[in-house]
Amino acid sequence: MTSTPSGGRPRRRPVLIPVLVVLAAATVGVSAAAGGLKEAPEKPPEQAGKGAEIDQGRMVTRFDDAVVRLGGKDGIGVSDRRYLQLVLKVTNKSEITLLAQMMDDALVGVRADGKPLDDPASTNVTGGPRVVAVSGGHSYGQMHPGVPATVVLAYELPEGKPPPKSVQIDAGMYAWAESFFYKTHEWRLVTTPVAPTAEDRAHGRQFHYSPIVVAQVTLPVRVEA
């Protein structure tokens, strides 16, 4: 049952997406490669919101906030520029220290009001994301095993444009997989074959690989004064 804190607003229940969901989706992708794309319908990603906690295999990510603020705080950016900051709480599940920057790969798609932020031709941002772990007003570049870290992805916004009202984030999934060439295991982003683009056809490719999206998270964007 959802409890109500003293402030009167109901507390959000974290949404944990299990690894098995994506492993099943990965099997679908393998089937598509072996037997044809039309015979392998892909399960739609889970829809989630603010406070959702997503198991991405290599890490567990909680989506805490999306905020537009001036730079300078926590060592991010410069004080006369505005930044759209995605604030996450990430727990590294692997046995080695990871770079915070890898969260830019783990979030396989980010859109502001439906328009991609990770497209080089995007006019929604002028730079970014800069990805850091923050603590005590300082920024760092690492996420240590088993230690929850506040990770911020900061996108510089163009001058004179209104801030977005919401962001939509596609969370990818990592799986512990054997390397084809070296017969060792490593964490890999799970992908699936998808129908070819015009560029694929021009190069004779029958399909290309796209990251599996385990969850789509929508966050409202607040603006700090």
SVG drawing of the C-alpha trace seen along z (x, -y; Angstrom):
<svg xmlns="http://www.w3.org/2000/svg" viewBox="-2 -35 43 54">
<polyline fill="none" stroke="black" stroke-width="0.4" points="0.0,0.0 1.3,-3.5 2.0,-5.5 1.4,-9.2 4.3,-11.3 3.7,-14.1 3.6,-16.7 0.4,-15.2 1.6,-14.1 1.6,-10.3 5.1,-8.8 5.9,-7.3 6.5,-3.5 9.8,-2.7 9.3,-0.8 11.9,2.0 12.1,3.6 13.7,7.1 16.5,8.3 14.5,11.3 12.2,9.0 15.0,7.8 16.6,11.2 13.3,12.4 13.4,9.4 17.0,10.3 15.8,13.8 13.3,12.2 16.1,10.3 18.1,13.5 15.0,15.2 14.6,12.2 18.2,12.6 17.7,16.4 14.2,16.5 13.1,13.1 12.1,9.8 8.3,10.3 8.1,13.4 9.6,11.8 7.2,9.1 9.0,7.1 7.5,6.5 6.9,2.7 9.0,1.1 7.6,0.5 6.3,-3.1 7.5,-4.8 7.8,-8.2 9.6,-10.3 11.1,-8.2 11.1,-5.0 13.9,-2.6 15.1,-0.6 17.3,2.5 19.6,2.0 21.6,5.2 25.0,3.5 23.5,0.8 20.2,-0.1 19.1,-3.6 16.5,-5.8 15.2,-8.7 15.0,-11.5 14.6,-14.8 14.8,-16.9 15.7,-20.6 16.7,-23.6 19.2,-25.7 22.2,-28.0 25.6,-26.4 28.2,-26.6 26.5,-24.4 28.4,-21.2 31.1,-22.2 28.8,-21.8 29.0,-24.3 29.4,-28.1 27.2,-30.5 25.9,-32.5 24.5,-29.5 21.4,-27.4 21.5,-23.6 18.9,-20.9 20.1,-18.5 18.8,-14.9 19.5,-13.8 19.8,-10.1 20.7,-7.9 22.9,-5.0 24.1,-1.9 26.9,-0.1 26.2,3.6 29.4,4.7 32.7,5.5 34.7,2.7 34.6,-1.1 32.7,-2.6 33.0,-6.0 29.9,-8.2 30.1,-9.0 28.9,-5.5 25.4,-6.6 25.2,-8.5 25.4,-5.1 23.0,-3.4 20.3,-5.9 20.0,-5.0 17.6,-7.9 16.7,-11.2 14.0,-13.5 12.8,-17.0 9.1,-17.5 9.4,-14.7 12.5,-16.0 15.9,-14.1 18.6,-15.6 21.2,-13.2 20.9,-14.1 24.0,-16.1 21.7,-18.2 19.3,-19.0 18.5,-22.6 17.2,-21.9 20.6,-21.9 23.9,-23.6 26.2,-21.2 26.3,-18.1 25.7,-16.0 28.4,-16.5 28.1,-13.5 29.4,-13.6 28.8,-12.1 28.3,-14.8 28.8,-14.8 29.3,-17.6 29.2,-20.3 32.0,-18.7 31.9,-16.6 33.6,-13.4 34.0,-11.0 33.5,-7.6 30.9,-5.2 32.2,-2.7 30.8,0.8 27.7,1.1 27.8,-2.6 24.8,-4.7 26.0,-7.8 24.1,-10.9 24.8,-11.2 23.9,-14.3 23.7,-14.5 23.8,-18.2 22.7,-19.6 23.5,-23.2 20.4,-25.0 20.4,-27.6 19.9,-31.2 16.5,-32.7 14.6,-29.5 12.0,-28.4 12.9,-25.3 11.2,-22.0 8.2,-20.9 9.1,-17.3 11.8,-14.8 11.4,-11.2 14.3,-8.8 14.9,-5.4 16.7,-3.1 18.8,-0.4 19.9,2.9 23.3,4.5 23.8,8.3 26.8,10.4 27.8,12.0 30.6,14.0 32.9,12.3 32.8,14.0 36.5,13.4 38.2,13.8 35.9,16.3 35.7,14.1 32.7,12.5 31.9,8.8 28.9,6.5 27.4,5.6 24.5,3.3 21.7,5.6 20.6,5.0 18.1,6.5 17.9,6.5 15.5,4.0 14.3,3.3 16.9,1.6 17.0,-2.1 17.6,-3.6 21.3,-3.9 21.4,-0.2 19.9,0.8 22.3,-1.4 25.2,0.6 23.5,4.0 22.6,4.5 19.3,6.4 19.0,5.1 20.9,3.2 21.1,3.5 19.3,1.2 19.5,1.1 16.7,2.8 14.7,0.3 13.7,1.9 11.8,-1.2 10.7,-4.6 10.7,-7.2 8.9,-10.5 10.0,-13.3 8.4,-16.8 11.0,-19.6 11.1,-22.1 12.9,-25.4 14.9,-26.8 14.6,-30.6"/>
</svg>
